[in-house]
Amino acid sequence: MLTRAYEIAVYNAEVRRLVYEGEHHRQYPDSWADTHYIEIEAEDEIKAAAKIERKYPSDRGFVIEKVQPI
């Protein structure tokens, strides 16, 4: 199947909350309070989001803001 490049916008909600409260996450740097833009190759937007979810799981506070082709 053909793949194309996608840009995924992801941040960590737990880190964002802690930074807002003036604290720090025990595992992730404060930079995860901000949106990170990650480029990946995938067959479609759903598979691109699934790839990111495996690497940055929602049960660890990660939130996918946007998936868009580039």
N, C-alpha and C positions, 0 to 999 in steps of 0.2 A: 504494500500500500504506500501511497505517497504521504510524505510528512511535510509539515511546514513549521515555520518558527512561530512561537507564541511568547508574548511577554506576560508574566504573571506578577500581579501586585499582591504582596503578602506582608503581614505584620504579626506581632504577637500581642494579643489582648492583655495577657497577664503582665507582661513587661510594661505595656503602655499604662496600665492602671497603677502599677508600682511606681513608675517614674513620675506620674502625675501626683502621687502621694509623697514624693520625695524619697522613695526607697529604691532598692535594687533587687533584681531577680537573682536567686542563688545560682542559676545555671546559665542564663542568657544575658548577653551584654545589653546595656541601655539602648543601643542602636536599634534593637528590635522593636522599640516603641514606635519607630518611624517605618514607613512603608519601604520595603525592599522590592526591587524590580529584577525578576529572574527570567532569563531567556532559555527556553527549551524547545526541542523538536518533538512533535507529536502528530498523530493522524487527524485529530480534531480537538476542539476546545474541551470537550468532556474528558478525553484521555490526557490532555495537558494538565487539567486540574487534578486528575487522579494521580498523576506522577508527582505533582507538588505535594499533594495530601500525604503521600507515602513518606516523602522526605521531611515535610513540615506538618505533622499531624495536628488536627484540630483538638484532640484530647490533651495536647501540650500547650494549648493556647493560641496556636497559629490560625489566622483568619485570611482567607483568600478574598481580596477586595475586587479584583478584576482579572479576567483572562481575555487577551485580545491578540489577534494575529498581527504579525509585523512583517 
